[in-house]
């Protein structure tokens, strides 16, 4: 995806099923949010699947609510959602030797035209990259804690 996205990744000492359980449960998104904007899950199923819709309380300066829809889904391997914009938040999981998981989170702008994509990257790219990096730190800590019991 290159210039059409921003990504961050990490290796987690937990199996993909443990990592995916966190990602596919919108009630746990506040636990791993590196942006500091996700406040609470307000609607949706306990376990996401393709087509699931879920709402979140957010705060980025002002408080607001956002509605998301799962647009890509493969259990223990891939989950992505989008809200009213065309960008996607994608998590790709790959098992590692020894029972761990390589995780890559991507802010995917590939569904936008080049002008809109460039504007979004200029406005939010740097801040989003920091949030992606911090989300990986928090997801790693959460999944490893869950795996340890």
PyMOL commands that set and color helices and strands:
alter all, ss='L'
color gray80, all
select helices_A, chain A and resi 2-4+16-23+26-32+114-148
alter helices_A, ss='H'
color red, helices_A
select strands_A, chain A and resi 5-12+38-43+53-59+63-74+78-82+88-95+101-108
alter strands_A, ss='S'
color yellow, strands_A
deselect
rebuild
show_as cartoon
